[in-house]
Amino acid sequence: MVGSLVSLLTAGAVAELAGPRSYARGVGYHHDDRVEVQLASDCRVEALVRGTMPYWVCLWVEGRQLDWSCSCPIGEDEEFCKHCVAVALVVSEGSEAAVVPTDRTKKRSKRRAPAVDLAGYLSTLDVAELVELLVGQADADWRLRERLVARAAAEAGSSIDEREWRRRLDVVFAPHGDFVPYREAVGWAGEVGDVIDALGELVDAGHATVVIGLAERAHRLADAAVQYVDDSGGELSEISARLGELHLRACVLADPDRVELAGRLVDLELTSDLDAFHRAAATYAVVLGGEGLEEYRRLVEPKWRKLRTAGSADDRWSTTQYRVREAMIGVALGGGDPDDLVTVKKHDLRSPADYLEVAESLRGAGRNDDAIAWARRGLDAFPERSWQTPPVREFLAGILRDIGDVDGAVELFWQAFESHPSVDAYRRLLTEADLADQRVAWSDRAIDALRAQVAECRREDATARPIVNSTPAVALIEILLFEGDSDAAWETATTHGCASRLWLTLARAREREHPDEVIPIYEREAFGQIDTKKNQGYRNAVDLLDRLRSAADRSARPEQFSQVIAEVRSRHKPKRNLMALLDQRGW
């Protein structure tokens, strides 16, 4: 592979095209033999590069200038990515081990190979041949090499090269001060994930003690990466979670010094932006034991008491105070004493979840009466936070059912419905009422109560205008539709008003029996979709117009459909995509 392509792919030219970050990663791909050349000539090379996923790369000469393409997200933006670098390095070094020189050969290579009994073949080889094959493959595959080295070291009773692993972690996280944009973050995280997988293999091979320190180092690097990685996709959170699981598993197997471990965990929890070591005392309680938990408390409690004494109301939302408070909660949960948890939480009960956590701890200790009291306090303290209280209510209902108070459990969901009526609250109420064999009674009570609320809202509106977004009216319409009573739902909507999002639901429920009523709704909604000026809106409008056509036919008024189509064509003639959709339907 000599000629014009090679002359353009000098190391300096490739580095300048790619930039330092992509060039460095491309060198790594090339070094790991991830490039499989599929087609090569003097002026063109096509190759498969195996990264986080396989990517196709093509480099070619056009008019004495280099051009390229890659199927990765960066390559699709026409940038010279790390995959292009890896292929370019293969070309510049004249490596043609995997080259398929002609299209005919390339097509043959894609044919399915005959089935081979690989295990049977390998069993016929002598040990020397197998060793030679394995060592050769290990030279090209760092994961395989490290797996074999780890097993060999464990067998010999020696350790692995921890310094080399620290270097590998530093390289893969690459905190060089540059930025990893969103489109590169998935690939970057995939390479980090490969190393985390390899650390897991070290644990399995018997090197858990070494992995504890490596996982802690990796988490520090991940924490630093918050500053230079666009984590919109949540890759860093996933990396942090995986490192936390790996670290815990290694600690369980290695049984490290408990006091020393407690000290390091406290430092990690109180100084990390990522959550792998959040409430570590609880997560690591079995590993830490009484001695480690006591050390954890000794290190954290003075900080907590100092913040409790000196902190103002505003300070309670500070990052420092939050971390210290959560660390103390972890200590309380790790120790298993609910009164200890109450001591930490009682001065700073910020949400229903705080009450729930105490109630769950009390129930775990067999103190059901105290658990019920705390759950009720949580519901009473935040009556307006209907989006946060359901877990507390579900917990409390579970206890009440367990002690035989089925009516009390139903009453909980009635209170929730009464304070924040909705179809979801209604359905949950009926689910609970079914357990008490009281579905009909509670259904009637809920609908009657809503009708009274709707009427009251109507009386309070001096203008007598429709209450378009009245919560009771919307809830009543949705509940009546849920119960299959579309006539009552329609009457409520036309009398008291209806949220715009429900008109289509009402129309679809009534189009077969009352087609004349739904024609104006479909017309209004269709024009609204056209006004979005988007192709999806046009498609939605055509679907609505088709429903309007069917309703007009059923009501024996087909001319209404023709009039609407004529108006659409007249008002929106410049919208060519819309006109094309109408033409396709023959309208």
N, C-alpha and C positions, 0 to 999 in steps of 0.2 A: 504494500500500500504506500507507494511513493508518488510524488508529483505535487500538483497544485494545492490539494487539501492539506497535506503534511506541511508544506511551506508556510501556510497561514496559521498553523496551530503550534507556534512556538510557546514555550512556557510563559514568557513575558506577555505575549499577546493574549493567552488564555486568562492569565491572572488579571490583566487590565480589563478584559471583557466582563469577568465574573465579579470582581471586587473581592476583598480579602476574606469575608465570611464564606461566601459560596465556594471560593477557590479552596479554602481549607477543608471544607466538608467534601468537596469533590475529590480532593487528594485522598481523604479517608476512604471514600467509596472505591476509588481505584486500587488503593492498597489492599482492601478487603476482597478484591476480585469480584465485585458485584456487576461488572459489565459483561454482557454476552453479545458480541457482535453478530448480527444476522446477515448483513449484506455490506460489501465493501468494494470500492473502486477508487481510482485516482481522485475523483471529484465528489464522491458521495460515500457516506457510511451511515448505516442504520443499526441501532443496537437497543437491547433491552437492559435497563438498569434496575436492579432489585434493591429498592429502598424500603420505606415503610410499606409501599406497595409497588408492583412493577410499573415502570414508566418507559414509554417508547421515545427514543431520541433519534433525531436525524440531523446530521451536519452535511452541508454541501457547498459547492462553489458555484456562484452565479455571477457571470461577468467579472471574473477575477476578484470577487469579494466573497467573504464567508457569510453564509446564512445558516439558520438553525431552527429547530422546533423541538419541543418536549411536551409530553402530555400531562406533566405536573402543573399545579396551579400557577407557579411562578413562570414556567415556560409558556403557558397560555397567555401570559402578559408580555410575551416576546422578550423576556430577560434571559441572559445566559446563566442558567441555573447550575446547581451543583451536579446534576445528572449530566448536563452538557459538558461540564468540566471533566467528569470521570471518563466520558467517551473520548473527549479531546486528548486526554493524557494517554489513553490506549493507542490512539492514532499516532500521536507524536513519538511514542516509543516504538512504533512498528509492531505492536503485539497483535498477532493474527491467529492466535491459538484457536479462537472460536469463530473465525470468519467463515461465512458461507459465500463463495465468490459469485455465484450466479443465481438468478431468480429460479431456475429449474431446481437447483440443489436446495434452495430455500424451501420450495414447495414440498420437496421430498422429505425434508426434515420435519415437516409438520404432520406427516402421516403417523398414525398410531403405531407405536413399536409393538412387536409381538410380546406376549406375556412371558416374563422370565422369573424363574424361581431363584430370587436373589439370595434368600437365606440358604437355600440348598447349595448354591454355587459357593458362597462364602465358607460353608462348612467343609468344602473340599480343599480349601487353601491351607497351607501350613502356617504356623504362627508368624514366621518371618515375613511372609507375604502380607498377612493381615496387618501386622505392625507397620510395614512400609506404606500400605494404603491409608491407614488411619493417620499416621504422622503427616503424610502428604496432604491429606484433607485438612488436618488441624492447622497446618501452616497457612492455609487460605481462609480459615473460618475461626475467628477469635473466640466465638462462643464455644465451639467444640473444643478448641485448645484449652480454654480455661476450665471447662468441665472435666477434661481429662487430667489436667494438672491438679485440680482440687481433689479428685479421687486418689490420685497417686500420692499427694501430700498427706491426705488423711490415712491412707494405708501405711505410709512410712512413719506416721506419728509426728509429722512436721507441719509447719504452717505454710500458707500461701504468701505470695509477695504482696503484702498490704500496701506498700508504697506505690506499686504499679497500679493497683486498683484505685488508690486515691487520685493518681494522675488521670486514669481513665474517667473517673467522675468529673474531675475538673474540666477535661476536654469536652465531654458530652454536654455539660451544662454551659460551657463556654461563656462565662461572665466577662466579656471583653469590653463592656460598656456600649456596644452597639445594640441595635434594637431588632427583635424578632417580630415582624408584623403578623397580623391575623392569618394571612394566607399561608405563612410558613410555620405557624405555631403547631399545627397538627403533625407535620413532618418532624419538627424539632422534638415534640413530645414523644413521637414514636421511637426516635433514637434513644431518648432517655429511658423509655419503657424497656427497650432491649437490654439495657444495662441493669435495670431493676430485676428483670427476669433472670439475668445471669447471677445477680446477687442471691436470688432465691435458690438457684441451683447450688450455690456455695453452701447455703444452710443445709440443704439436703445431703451434701457431700460430707458434712461433719465439721464445718467451719463457722458455726453460729457465733462464737465469741468474736471473731474478726468482723463479721457482718454487722454486729451491733454498732461498732464504731463507724463502719462505712455507711450504714443507713443514717446515722446521726449527721455525718458529714454531708451526705446527699441531701438531707432535709435542709441543712443550712444553705446549701447551694440553691435548692429550689426556692427557699425563702428570699434569697438575694435576687432570683430571677423574676420576682414580682416587679422589680424595677425596670426590666428590659424586655419582657415578653408580653405581647398583647394576649391577655388571657380571657378574651371575650367568650371563647368556647369552653372555658372551665378546665383546660388541660392541666394547669398547675394544681388545682384542687384534686384532680384525679391522681396526679403524681404524688401529692402529699399523702393522700389516703393510702395509696399502695405502699409507700415507704413506712407509714405508721403500722400497717399490718405486718410488713416484713420485719420491722424492728421488734414488735411484740412477739412474733413467732420465734425470732432468734433469742430473745430474752428468756422465753419459756424453756427453750432447749438448753441454753447455756447456763442458766441460773447464775447470773453475775452477782457481784457484791451488792447487797441491797441498799446499803447506805450510800455508796457511791452512785448507784443508779438513780436513787431518789434525787440526789443533788443535780445530776445532769438533766433529769426530766423536769425538775423545777425550772432550770435555766431555759430549756427548750420551750416549755409552756409559756413562760412569762415574756419571752423575747421574740416569739414567732408570729408572723402575720398569717401563716397557713395553720390549718387546724388539726394536723396529725396528732398533736400531743395535748389537745384540748381535754381538760379534766383527766389528766394522765393518772392521777392517784387512783381514780376509780377504775380506769381501763387496766392498769397494771397491778391492781390490788393483790392478785394471787402471786405475782412475781415478787412484789415488794414485801409482802407479809407484814406482820406487826411491826418489826424493826424498821422496815423501809417506810411504812406509812407514818410512823412516829417522826422519822427524820423529815419527811415531806411536810408534816404539820409544823415541825420546829422551824423550817425555813420559810414557810408561807404565812403562818399565823401572825407573826409580828408585823409584816407588811400590811396584812388585812386590818389589824387593830389600829395601826397608824393611820391608814386611809379612812377608817370609820370615825376616828377621832378628829382628824384634821379636814376631811373632805366636806365641801359644800354641796348643796343640792345639784349644782351644775356639774361638779366633779364626778358624780356617780355615772355619768355617761362617757367619761374619759376612757381611752384605750387601756391605760395602766390599771385603773380601778376595776374595769371589766375583767381583765385577765386575772388579777389577784382574787377577785370575788369568785370567778369560775374555778380557779385553782382550789380555793377553800371548799367550794361545793364538791369538787372532786374528792377532797380528803374526807368530807362527811359521808359521801356515798360509798367511798372505798371502805370506810370503817363500819358501815352498815347500821349506824345509830340514827334513827329519824330525829331524835331530839337535837343531835349535833347539827343536822341539816336545818332544822327550825331556827337554831341559834344564828346560823349564817344568813338565812333568808328573811327572817322576820322584820328586819329594818328596811328591807329594800325589795318589796314584792311588786315587780314591775308589770307583770302580765298574768293572765290566767294560767299560763304554763308554769309559773313559779308555784302557785297553789297546787296544781296537779302533781308536780314533782314531789312535793311534801306528802300529799295524799297517797301517792303510789308507794312512797317509802314507808308510811305508817301501815298501809295495808300489807306490805311485805313482811312487816313485823307482827302481823296478826292483830293490829289495833284498828278494827273496822270502824268503831264509833268515832275515833279521832279522824280517820280518813274521810268519813262522811262529812264531818264538820268542816274540814279544810276544803273539800270540794265545794260544799255549799257556800263557803266564804268566797271562794274564787268566782262563782257565778254571781254572787251578790255584789262583789267589788267592781265588776266590769259589765254591767247590764247592757251597755251600748256596743260592746265589742262582739257583735254576733258572729264575726268571722273567726274569732279566737276561742270562743267558749265551747264549741262542739266537742272537742276531746275531753274537756272536764265533764260535760254532761253525759257523754257516753260512759266514762269511767264511773260516775256516780250511779247511773242507771244500772250498770253491771253489778255493783255492790248491792243495790236495792233488790234486784232480781234474786241475787244469791241468798239474801236473807228472807226472801219470800214477800217482799213489799212490791208486788207487781203494779198495783195502783199508783204507788208513789213514783215508780219509774215512768208511767204514762203521764203523770202530772208534770214531770220535768219537761217533757216534749210539748205538752200543751202550753206551758209558760213560754217556751221558746217560740212557738207559733204565734201566740197572742202578742208578744212584744215585737216580733219581726215576721209578719205573715208573708209566706211565699209558698209556691208549689212544692219546693224541696222540703220545707219545714212541715207542710201538710203530709207529704208522703212518709216522712220519718215518724210523725205522730201516729199515722195509721199502722205502720209496721209494729210500733210498740203496743198499740191498742189491740192488734191481732193476738198478741201474747196473752192479753187479758180477756180475749173473746168479746171485745167491746168496739169493734170497728165502726159499725153503723152509728152508734150513739156519738162517738167522737167525731165522725165525719159530719153528721148533722150539726153538731155544736160548732164546729169550725166554720162551716159554710154560713150558718146563721149569724155568727159573730162578725164575719167579714161583710155580709150584706148590711148589717147594722152600721158598721164603720163606714161603708161606702155611702149609705144614706146620710149619715152625719156629716161627712165631708161635703156632700151635695148641699145640705142645708146651710153650711157655713160659708159657701161660696155665694155671695150676694148677687153676682152677675149671672148666675145660673149657667155659666159656660161649661162645656165638657171638661172633666178632670182628666186630661190626657195622660198624665204621668202619676196619677194618684196610686200610691203603693197598694192600698187595699183593693182598688179596682183592678189593677193589673194582676194581683194575686188571685182575686176571685175569678177573673176570666181564665187564667191558666189552670186553676183548680177545676173549674167547670169543664174545660176542655179535657183535662185529665180523666174526669169522671164520665166523659162521653156525652155530656149535655151541651151540645153546640147551640141549641136554641136559647138556653138561658145565658150562655156566654155571649151570644150575639146581642141579646136584649141588653145585657149589662154594658157591652161596648158601645152600642148606639145611644144608650141613655146617659151613661156616665163618662163616656170617653174611653180611649184605649191607647196604649203605647203603640207607636208606629210599627215596631217589630212584630206585634201580634196580629196585625190585620191580615197578613198573608196566611198565617196559621189558621185564622178564622175562615178565611176564604177557602182554603183547601178542605177544611172540615165541612163546608156547606155547599161547595160548588155542584155537587151531584143533585142534591135535593132542592137547592135554592140558587140556580144559576144566575138569575136576574140580579140577585143581591151582590154577587162577587164581581160582575163586569167592571164597575167603577173602580174597585180596589185593584184589579189587575192592570187596568189602564193607568191609574196613578203610579203604581209601582214600576211599570214598564218604562214610563217616561222618566221616572227618577233614575233608573238604571242607565238609560241612554245619556242622561246628563252627567254621568261620571266620566264620559268621553274616554272610556277604556274598553279594550276589546272584550274583556271578561264581562263588563257591564252590558255590552251589546249582546253577548250570548245569553246573559241572564234575561235581558229584555225580550229576546226572541222566544225563550221558553215561556215567559209570562204571557206574551201575546198568543202563543199556542193554547195556553189554558183559557185565555179570553175567547179565542175562536170556538173552543169546545163548549164553553158556557153559553156563548151567543147562539150556537146551533141548538143546544138543549132548550134554550128559552124561546126558540123559534124566532129569533131576531138576528139573523146572520148579517144584516146590513150594518149592525153596530160594529162588527169586526171590520168590515170593509171601510167604514168611516174612520176608524182608528188607524188602520194601515195607511189610508190616504193622508191623514194628518201627519203620521210619522214620516212618510216620504216627502211631504211638503216642507215640514219644519227642519228635517235633518238630512236633506238631499246631499250636502257636501260631505257627509260622513260615509266615505266609500266602503269601509269595512262593514258598516251596518247595512248599507244597501246590498252588499254582496250576500250577507246572511239572509236578507229578505228574498233576494232572487233565488237563492238555493231552495227556499221553502215554496217558491212559486207564488209569493204574495205581491 
